[in-house]
């Protein structure tokens, strides 16, 4: 500090030493413009490298999430086995001799509709009859069913088939 190479500043009891910048050569305007141009070029280079890095990270993510060649080979083999089993099942169905004719199928469907209609009518009649009895009955519907021994479709989880 006494020789003038560094400067000294006192802040209370503390002293701070730093380089004397007045002794350093001053940069010309041309040098400053050259440094600014270099900064701009380096910034552009940095941007390009960051963009390239983001692109490579996205590509790496895609590659890591995709299947490997052995995994794809196993998947193809599994799909081929499934296809073969389905083909075999289809052939068994096609070669079966106990097919139902359309006339038999239609007959069974008509019978099912008839039985479903009868079931609805009988259930409605029974419900109406029980409701008429329950109008004058002093206890609850559940207690009446238990005393008489009536079991409903709902007790057994039976649902009337849809049309």
Order of alpha helices (4+ residues) and beta strands (2+ residues): beta-beta-alpha-alpha-alpha-alpha
